[in-house]
């Protein structure tokens, strides 16, 4: 349990540093954009490649994956339906849905799986599903939305289908998975630089996020409160509850397996959603605030789940 709080403390420290640097004038809005761009186009693809190349691909096809995928749908579908009812733009709908369903499986999920659940491999189904299914789908839709807004004509179907293979995050994920499937090891001349570059991803994300907290409106003041409350409630209440219900009553999971799918579904919204929102300039403040509030809320939620289900 101590490792859980250590993971949160690390995140808070880097966000606070970004806020301080913005307050002192060391990093301005242009600097924030540079950090976000660097994380999106360079560091995150390298990180995804190095993480996925050592993953157990077979772990994806498990009952844990079914429960996790069902929980994602349980939180994502209401967000999509409400956005459609409100006639939100496609890009804003995508970001709102990511805020309510895309968990922080890397930065928090790995230490929690290792030290709370006892097996870091338990996070693999979540990580791979998000990187290889949810993220490419979301980025394709965001590219379609951006293209439509740019010239009013939108993308053709072939162009839309090709967008994922041109996105740096998808490319990094695909290359990492290919290395894992083929069991190929990169030479140190390539592996070492990729590891160093990938190490910039999480710090760059968190620093950029901290800068946005200082330079933008305070959390809760930049977006309508009902929108923020909906995203956080779907993420922190509906998603773990659905994972528990599916795991126990539909799939017959119990013990550590049930605890794993429930705890991992209670992870907060991932920081890279802010980077994606910033890159496409869609619902940036909603992404920022949802990450902030869900990260704080996830501490008591995960502690409560662990106490009740373990």
C-alpha positions as CSV (number, residue, x, y, z in Angstrom):
1,X,0.0,0.0,0.0
2,X,2.9,2.3,0.7
3,X,3.9,2.0,-3.0
4,X,0.5,3.3,-4.0
5,X,1.0,6.5,-2.1
6,X,4.6,6.7,-3.3
7,X,3.3,6.6,-6.9
8,X,0.9,9.4,-6.2
9,X,3.5,11.4,-4.4
10,X,5.8,11.2,-7.4
11,X,3.1,12.5,-9.7
12,X,2.2,15.4,-7.4
13,X,5.9,16.4,-7.0
14,X,6.4,16.7,-10.7
15,X,3.1,18.5,-11.3
16,X,4.0,20.9,-8.5
17,X,7.4,21.5,-10.1
18,X,5.7,22.4,-13.3
19,X,3.4,24.8,-11.5
20,X,6.4,26.4,-9.7
21,X,8.4,26.8,-12.9
22,X,5.4,28.5,-14.6
23,X,4.9,30.8,-11.5
24,X,8.6,31.8,-11.6
25,X,8.4,32.5,-15.4
26,X,10.8,29.8,-16.3
27,X,8.2,28.0,-18.5
28,X,5.6,30.0,-20.3
29,X,2.7,28.9,-22.6
30,X,5.1,28.4,-25.5
31,X,7.3,26.2,-23.3
32,X,4.2,24.2,-22.3
33,X,3.4,23.6,-26.0
34,X,7.0,22.5,-26.6
35,X,6.8,20.0,-23.7
36,X,3.5,18.7,-24.9
37,X,4.7,18.4,-28.5
38,X,7.9,16.7,-27.5
39,X,5.9,14.2,-25.4
40,X,3.5,13.5,-28.1
41,X,5.8,13.1,-31.1
42,X,9.0,11.8,-29.6
43,X,9.1,10.7,-26.0
44,X,5.8,8.8,-25.8
45,X,6.3,6.7,-28.9
46,X,9.7,5.7,-27.6
47,X,8.2,4.8,-24.2
48,X,5.4,2.8,-25.7
49,X,7.9,0.8,-27.8
50,X,10.2,0.0,-24.9
51,X,7.3,-1.0,-22.6
52,X,5.4,-3.2,-25.1
53,X,8.5,-5.0,-26.5
54,X,8.8,-6.8,-23.1
55,X,5.1,-7.5,-22.6
56,X,3.4,-10.9,-22.6
57,X,1.0,-10.7,-25.5
58,X,-0.8,-13.8,-24.4
59,X,-1.9,-12.0,-21.2
60,X,-4.2,-9.9,-23.3
61,X,-6.5,-12.8,-24.2
62,X,-7.8,-13.5,-20.7
63,X,-10.9,-13.1,-18.6
64,X,-9.4,-10.0,-17.1
65,X,-9.4,-8.4,-20.5
66,X,-13.1,-9.2,-20.9
67,X,-14.0,-7.6,-17.6
68,X,-11.8,-4.6,-18.3
69,X,-13.2,-4.1,-21.8
70,X,-16.8,-4.3,-20.5
71,X,-16.0,-1.7,-17.8
72,X,-14.6,0.6,-20.4
73,X,-17.8,0.3,-22.4
74,X,-19.9,0.9,-19.3
75,X,-18.2,4.3,-18.7
76,X,-17.6,5.3,-22.4
77,X,-21.1,4.6,-23.8
78,X,-23.0,7.0,-21.5
79,X,-20.4,9.7,-22.2
80,X,-20.8,9.3,-26.0
81,X,-24.6,9.2,-25.7
82,X,-24.7,12.4,-23.6
83,X,-22.3,14.1,-26.0
84,X,-24.4,13.2,-28.9
85,X,-27.5,14.5,-27.2
86,X,-25.7,17.8,-26.5
87,X,-24.5,17.9,-30.2
88,X,-20.9,18.3,-29.2
89,X,-18.2,18.4,-31.8
90,X,-16.6,15.0,-32.6
91,X,-13.2,16.0,-31.1
92,X,-14.8,17.2,-27.8
93,X,-16.8,14.0,-27.6
94,X,-13.7,11.9,-28.1
95,X,-11.8,13.7,-25.3
96,X,-14.7,13.6,-22.9
97,X,-15.1,9.9,-23.5
98,X,-11.3,9.3,-22.9
99,X,-11.6,11.3,-19.7
100,X,-14.3,8.9,-18.4
101,X,-12.7,5.6,-19.6
102,X,-8.9,5.8,-20.2
103,X,-7.0,4.9,-17.1
104,X,-3.5,5.7,-16.0
105,X,-2.3,2.1,-16.6
106,X,1.4,3.0,-17.0
107,X,2.4,5.6,-14.5
108,X,0.2,4.4,-11.7
109,X,-1.1,1.0,-12.9
110,X,2.4,-0.6,-13.0
111,X,3.4,0.2,-9.4
112,X,-0.1,-0.6,-8.1
113,X,-0.2,-3.9,-9.9
114,X,3.3,-4.8,-8.6
115,X,3.0,-3.7,-5.0
116,X,-0.7,-3.9,-4.2
117,X,-1.8,-6.8,-6.4
118,X,1.6,-8.6,-6.3
119,X,2.1,-9.0,-10.1
120,X,3.0,-6.3,-12.5
121,X,1.9,-8.4,-15.5
122,X,-1.7,-7.9,-14.4
123,X,-1.7,-4.5,-15.9
124,X,-0.7,-5.8,-19.3
125,X,-4.3,-6.4,-20.6
126,X,-5.3,-2.9,-19.7
127,X,-2.2,-1.3,-21.2
128,X,-2.3,-3.2,-24.5
129,X,-6.1,-2.7,-24.9
130,X,-5.7,1.0,-24.5
131,X,-2.6,1.4,-26.6
132,X,-3.7,-0.9,-29.5
133,X,-7.4,-0.4,-29.6
134,X,-8.7,2.7,-27.7
135,X,-5.9,5.0,-28.5
136,X,-5.7,4.4,-32.3
137,X,-9.5,4.6,-32.6
138,X,-9.5,7.9,-30.6
139,X,-6.6,9.4,-32.6
140,X,-8.2,8.5,-35.9
141,X,-11.5,10.2,-34.9
142,X,-9.6,13.3,-33.7
143,X,-7.7,13.4,-37.0
144,X,-11.0,13.2,-38.8
145,X,-12.4,16.0,-36.7
146,X,-9.3,18.1,-37.2
147,X,-9.4,17.6,-40.9
148,X,-13.1,18.5,-41.1
149,X,-12.5,21.7,-39.2
150,X,-9.5,22.7,-41.3
151,X,-11.1,22.6,-44.8
152,X,-14.7,21.6,-44.2
153,X,-14.3,18.6,-46.5
154,X,-13.2,16.0,-44.0
155,X,-11.2,12.9,-44.7
156,X,-12.0,10.3,-47.3
157,X,-12.5,6.7,-46.0
158,X,-9.1,5.5,-47.2
159,X,-7.3,8.5,-45.7
160,X,-9.1,8.0,-42.4
161,X,-8.1,4.3,-42.3
162,X,-4.5,5.2,-42.9
163,X,-4.3,7.9,-40.2
164,X,-3.5,5.5,-37.4
165,X,-0.5,4.1,-39.1
166,X,0.8,7.7,-39.5
167,X,0.3,8.6,-35.8
168,X,3.6,8.5,-33.8
169,X,1.9,6.9,-30.7
170,X,0.3,4.2,-32.8
171,X,3.6,3.6,-34.6
172,X,5.5,3.2,-31.4
173,X,2.9,0.8,-30.0
174,X,2.8,-1.3,-33.1
175,X,6.6,-1.6,-33.3
176,X,6.8,-2.6,-29.6
177,X,4.1,-5.2,-30.1
178,X,5.9,-6.5,-33.2
179,X,9.2,-6.9,-31.2
180,X,7.2,-8.7,-28.5
181,X,5.6,-11.2,-30.9
182,X,8.8,-11.9,-32.8
183,X,10.9,-12.0,-29.7
184,X,13.4,-9.8,-31.3
185,X,15.8,-7.7,-29.2
186,X,17.1,-4.4,-30.4
187,X,20.9,-3.8,-30.4
188,X,22.0,-1.6,-27.6
189,X,22.9,1.1,-30.0
190,X,19.2,1.5,-30.6
191,X,17.7,0.3,-27.3
192,X,19.7,2.6,-25.0
193,X,18.7,5.9,-26.8
194,X,15.1,4.8,-27.0
195,X,15.1,4.0,-23.3
196,X,16.6,7.5,-22.5
197,X,14.1,9.3,-24.8
198,X,11.2,7.3,-23.5
199,X,12.2,8.3,-20.0
200,X,11.3,11.9,-20.9
201,X,7.6,11.1,-21.6
202,X,6.1,11.0,-18.2
203,X,8.1,13.9,-16.7
204,X,7.3,16.0,-19.8
205,X,3.6,15.2,-19.5
206,X,3.5,16.0,-15.8
207,X,5.5,19.2,-16.1
208,X,3.3,20.5,-19.0
209,X,0.3,19.6,-16.9
210,X,1.6,21.5,-13.9
211,X,2.3,24.5,-16.1
212,X,-1.3,24.5,-17.4
213,X,-2.6,24.5,-13.8
214,X,-0.7,27.8,-13.1
215,X,-1.3,29.5,-16.4
216,X,-4.9,28.4,-17.0
217,X,-8.1,28.8,-15.0
218,X,-8.1,27.0,-11.6
219,X,-9.4,23.4,-11.7
220,X,-13.2,23.4,-11.6
221,X,-13.5,27.0,-13.0
222,X,-12.5,26.4,-16.6
223,X,-15.2,23.9,-17.6
224,X,-18.9,23.5,-16.6
225,X,-19.1,21.6,-13.3
226,X,-21.7,19.1,-14.7
227,X,-19.3,18.1,-17.4
228,X,-16.5,17.6,-15.0
229,X,-18.7,15.7,-12.5
230,X,-20.0,13.4,-15.2
231,X,-16.5,12.5,-16.4
232,X,-15.1,11.8,-13.0
233,X,-18.2,9.9,-11.8
234,X,-18.1,7.6,-14.9
235,X,-14.4,7.1,-14.4
236,X,-14.2,6.6,-10.6
237,X,-17.6,5.0,-9.8
238,X,-19.2,3.4,-12.9
239,X,-16.1,1.9,-14.4
240,X,-14.8,0.0,-11.2
241,X,-18.3,-1.0,-10.3
242,X,-18.9,-2.4,-13.7
243,X,-15.6,-4.3,-13.6
244,X,-16.5,-5.8,-10.3
245,X,-20.0,-6.8,-11.4
246,X,-18.8,-8.3,-14.7
247,X,-15.8,-10.1,-13.1
248,X,-17.8,-11.6,-10.2
249,X,-21.2,-12.4,-11.6
250,X,-20.6,-12.8,-15.4
251,X,-17.1,-14.4,-15.4
252,X,-16.9,-16.0,-12.0
253,X,-13.7,-14.2,-10.9
254,X,-12.7,-14.2,-7.3
255,X,-9.8,-13.5,-5.0
256,X,-6.8,-11.7,-6.5
257,X,-8.3,-11.9,-10.1
258,X,-11.4,-10.0,-9.0
259,X,-9.4,-7.5,-7.0
260,X,-7.1,-6.9,-9.9
261,X,-9.8,-6.0,-12.5
262,X,-11.6,-3.8,-9.9
263,X,-8.6,-1.9,-8.7
264,X,-7.1,-1.3,-12.1
265,X,-10.5,0.0,-13.4
266,X,-10.4,2.5,-10.5
267,X,-7.2,4.1,-11.8
268,X,-7.5,7.8,-12.6
269,X,-7.7,9.4,-16.0
270,X,-4.3,9.1,-17.7
271,X,-2.0,12.2,-18.0
272,X,-1.5,11.5,-21.7
273,X,-5.2,12.4,-22.3
274,X,-4.2,16.0,-21.5
275,X,-1.3,15.8,-24.1
276,X,-3.7,14.4,-26.7
277,X,-6.3,17.1,-26.0
278,X,-3.6,19.8,-26.2
279,X,-2.3,18.4,-29.5
280,X,-5.8,18.6,-31.1
281,X,-7.0,21.6,-29.1
282,X,-10.2,19.8,-28.0
283,X,-11.7,20.1,-24.4
284,X,-8.2,20.8,-23.0
285,X,-9.5,22.2,-19.7
286,X,-11.9,19.2,-19.3
287,X,-9.0,16.8,-19.7
288,X,-6.8,18.8,-17.3
289,X,-9.5,19.0,-14.6
290,X,-10.7,15.4,-15.0
291,X,-7.1,14.2,-14.5
292,X,-6.7,16.4,-11.4
293,X,-9.9,15.5,-9.7
294,X,-9.8,11.7,-10.6
295,X,-6.2,11.4,-9.4
296,X,-7.2,12.8,-6.0
297,X,-10.4,10.7,-5.8
298,X,-8.6,7.5,-6.8
299,X,-6.6,7.3,-3.5
300,X,-9.6,6.7,-1.3
301,X,-11.4,4.7,-4.0
302,X,-8.5,2.3,-4.4
303,X,-7.9,2.0,-0.7
304,X,-11.6,1.2,-0.1
305,X,-11.8,-1.4,-2.9
306,X,-8.6,-3.1,-1.6
307,X,-10.1,-3.2,1.9
308,X,-13.5,-4.6,0.8
309,X,-12.5,-7.0,-2.0
310,X,-9.2,-8.3,-0.9
